[in-house]
Amino acid sequence: MNDKMIVSPVIADIRAGMKRGKVVSVDEAVLVIRSGDTISIDGFIGGLAPEELLIGLERRFLETGEPNGLTLLFAAGIGDSRGRGIDHLAHEGMLRRVIAGHWGLVPGLQKLALASKIEAYNFPQGVITHMYRDIAGHVPRTITHVGLGTFVDPRLEGGKVNAATTEDLVERIEFDGRDYLAYRLPPVSVALLRGTTADLDGNITMEKEAFTLEVLPLAMAAKNSGGFVIVQVERIAERGALNARQVKIPGMLVDCVVVSKPENHWQTYGTPYNPAFSCEFKVPTASIDALPLDERKIIARRAAFELQPNMVVNLGIGMPEGLANVANEEGIFDYLTLTAEAGSIGGIPSGGLDFGTATNMDCLIDMHAQFDFYDGGGLDLACLGLAQMDSRGNVNVSKFGPKLAGCGGFIDISQNARKIVFAGTFNAGGTELAFEDGKLRIVKEGALQKILQDVEQITFSGQTAQKGTQKVLYVTERCVFELTKDGVELIEIAPGIDLEKDVLKQMAFKPIIRHLRLMDQRIFKAVPMGLKDDLLSIPISQRLSYDPATNIFYVNFEGLNVRSRDDIEEIRVRVGDICAPLGKRVKTIVNYDNFSILPELEDDYIKMVKFVVSKYYSDVTRYTTSAFLRMKLGDELKRRHLAPHIFQTKEEARRALEKK
């Protein structure tokens, strides 16, 4: 901070540490900020955005030219792409340096960065939320694996956005033979925050806010840096009137309180106030509209096939949001826990300018705590956007030519989820599709290619992912890729699509093709897919049991849907896990009631059956109540020289086995 004189007696008293009323006007509050300060702002799009404070700070600069040369630090995108939020500060000379997690909603700030009018950094959103805690605790660096192999890695770009940005703020270090990134921590001079109610001592509650985010660690970061905390609120309560359990920022951390105009204190930039967003009650008829049959629904439907009961899931903004609509339409919504990085757990996620909020949540936690959970591998599945992918499995969603979107929480989430589905159209720029009898036809090809030899910027590192156990899929409307140890493999193609014309000629590299199969035809029909039956089917591990008293191995395939070669391989492995340690052959009964298998997988399935029969079984009987399935399975088994008879009931199968 510099030593320019502050003329307001209120602010002079605040800087002198005198105890007095903390409620001041916005114009008085922003006088705390001096040229050269580092200011940090909390918010998520419009939720918790201190709009009144930002307007007041902008007004002061435009009228006086001060404060100038500021360093700005923020985690999530705060803006609406139309001038609200952080873009109030996007004036040449006002900012010297910006360290941000997301740039996509602040076009004015983007313009300054891309023109090299400011020093600009883009760091992972979750990392920045953790930086606040480390600044508060005077930790020398925030150390994490998040960002390795991406543009944030100092071996690539170090998170620098433009040529004017030269100082290295990220270092690569090693502990116990493993690589990590160490992020430097700037002291925070002033924190601009928001709550709902303040008492006269500056205690802040947040009962009507959609989020809690990082208000507490950020207030502590400023205070422990010798800085100041300014909080925008909706109303003032008497001293001692607030429930201490509801206080999110204690008054000892707060220097100034500003009562906002109602129009500058909307709950989000899309909604003035929805009590369901702030968990004040649950909406009894909450629902999600069904999507029309288009490329977005096709992609979301294919992504939904990766869901399993009780999964904890994160959905990105845009295309991935459609997964929630599909899950609702298929009746599986209640079997999943959807989360958003802003802190919601459970419930129905919102989109647009309300993104990050949710209705009917089970719980709302701080954003930095949500990223703690994500970073440790808590997410079973994440479905994120696919703007560009390349031959190494890299994905770019952060920078495209003159457009600076920023990574947001994409790096934190994509690096740590156990399974990741990148969802996006194959091409962009005017693609037109037609759906006919469960098949897809390309009416008009898009002008912009998205499957490239090399992406413009690495937001997700395929090479880093290949070193771990994470399953990575790239889902488009016409085909599906998987990242394997050998590289990017094309594993599925939509019915009706020409492999050469519609896929290979439309991408810049040739993928691995080994076992190409058709995408499920149900995806391309207007009626619901019946995914609930698939989702609630019994896992393979619970379908196999051995009775040592009778030496009978029971295989329950009732209701099993075999949809991939992975399903077949899992059966083979599980049978071996049980039978191999026995050291003897077993009698086996297989239940095929309501069993189904894709036609193109029948040969692989019968080969697997022939293998386990020859290796582990002494005798085997099979049954199903379906006459059609008995006939079909019997024909297939006979054709492959296996015992062809399929019994109608379990009792018949058991009696036949006992006679052998």
Number of C-alpha atoms within 10 A of each C-alpha: 11 9 7 8 8 15 10 13 10 20 21 15 12 19 14 9 10 11 10 12 15 22 23 17 15 22 15 18 26 25 19 23 24 22 18 19 23 25 23 26 25 26 28 29 28 26 29 29 30 28 28 22 28 22 20 18 21 21 17 16 16 13 8 9 13 20 22 19 18 21 23 21 21 24 30 29 26 28 26 21 16 11 16 21 28 29 22 20 24 21 16 14 17 21 24 18 21 23 23 24 26 27 30 23 24 26 21 19 26 23 16 18 24 19 13 15 19 27 22 26 26 25 29 25 28 28 26 26 26 22 25 30 20 21 25 21 14 14 13 13 18 19 20 17 19 23 26 22 21 26 26 28 23 19 13 14 17 24 25 24 25 17 13 16 18 12 10 14 19 24 17 17 14 10 7 5 7 8 13 18 22 20 21 18 19 18 21 28 24 27 26 25 27 34 28 21 23 33 21 18 22 25 28 29 24 21 18 19 23 29 28 26 26 25 26 18 22 29 31 28 30 26 23 18 18 12 24 25 25 28 31 30 25 19 15 19 15 10 12 11 12 16 9 12 7 12 17 16 24 17 18 12 21 24 26 27 32 26 22 21 14 11 9 19 26 21 23 26 25 16 13 12 16 17 16 17 28 23 21 14 13 16 13 7 6 10 12 16 10 16 15 10 15 15 23 21 22 26 27 27 27 24 24 22 15 14 22 19 15 12 15 20 22 26 24 24 17 15 21 25 23 27 26 24 21 26 23 17 21 20 14 21 20 13 17 18 21 26 28 24 30 29 23 28 23 22 21 21 25 18 15 13 17 20 22 26 27 27 24 21 22 15 12 23 16 20 25 25 18 21 25 17 14 22 21 10 16 17 23 19 27 26 30 24 24 22 22 27 27 22 21 20 30 26 27 26 24 25 20 15 8 10 14 23 20 29 29 27 23 24 26 23 29 28 28 24 25 19 21 25 26 26 29 24 24 28 22 15 10 11 16 14 16 14 18 13 12 15 17 24 17 16 11 11 17 17 12 13 16 22 24 19 16 18 22 19 22 28 29 27 22 25 16 15 21 18 9 11 11 18 16 24 24 28 26 24 26 27 25 25 22 20 24 18 14 9 16 24 23 23 21 20 23 23 22 17 17 15 14 9 9 18 18 15 11 20 19 15 16 14 18 17 12 9 10 15 20 18 21 18 14 18 25 28 16 14 11 16 18 13 20 18 15 17 19 14 17 15 12 16 13 10 18 17 15 17 11 10 6 10 14 22 23 18 19 19 22 17 17 22 17 20 19 19 15 10 14 19 14 13 21 16 11 16 19 15 12 15 19 13 8 14 8 12 18 23 22 22 21 23 24 24 20 14 16 15 13 14 9 14 15 15 12 14 21 16 13 15 17 15 13 16 18 12 15 21 17 14 18 21 21 27 22 23 16 17 12 10 18 21 14 14 20 19 16 16 18 13 11 14 10 17 14 19 17 26 23 18 15 17 11 14 22 20 11 16 17 11 6 9
